[in-house]
């Protein structure tokens, strides 16, 4: 998978903007780790009768960070 940039997407996304903001502030790795550590709780939320969509947004951001940070290490 190639590096994800706005030019590749052709559109602005809030997910990419949030990632770039966190990276600029030096928090991307911390948020990625917190997402990984809380993944089990988030998955339980998704399977509940009333899942919280804000938790899903957090999950998407944390997963995106893990993918982006993992690719940059290669």
MITORLO-988078 format. One record per residue (C-alpha): residue in three letters; x, z, y. Coordinates in steps of 0.001 Angstrom, whole numbers, plus 500000, padded with zeros to 6 digits. Each point is the difference from the previous one (the first is absolute). Layout:
MITORLO-988078
ALAXZY...
END
This chain:
MITORLO-988078
UNK500000500000500000UNK501363499071503412UNK500171502295502957UNK496621500458501687UNK499945499197503704UNK497353498942502473UNK501330496456499846UNK499416499915496226UNK496468501338500376UNK499078497966503019UNK497808502874501201UNK500447503528501280UNK499023502744497633UNK499485503658500738UNK501839500864496800UNK503133498135501073UNK499751501429503528UNK499736503549498639UNK502989499422497723UNK502121498612502824UNK499037502896502291UNK500895502587497346UNK503275498217499290UNK500879499949503701UNK499309503767500215UNK502024500654496839UNK496974501221498026UNK499373497166497555UNK501988501529497153UNK498306503409500498UNK496508498492499951UNK500891497937496923UNK501196503112498158UNK496947502028501016UNK497795497187498728UNK501836499916496710UNK499748503773499573UNK496281500057500806UNK499114496897497975UNK498282501983497228UNK497692501769502484UNK499202496708501712UNK499134498315496693UNK497683502890499127UNK498294499461503365UNK499470496307499214UNK498266500842496720UNK497734502628501551UNK496340499378500753UNK500749499943503761UNK503484498566500604UNK501488500422503454UNK501056496656501487UNK502497501679502335UNK501854501153496896UNK499948496397498780UNK501555498857503301UNK502738502633499570UNK500559498802496415UNK500343496366501109UNK502495500928502717UNK502080502186497668UNK500028497313497312UNK500939497319502527UNK502876502154501225UNK501215500558496440UNK499989496245499373UNK501732499179503296UNK502602502753499740UNK500687499180496366UNK500555496343500857UNK502375500820502846UNK502230501980497617UNK500552496885497829
END
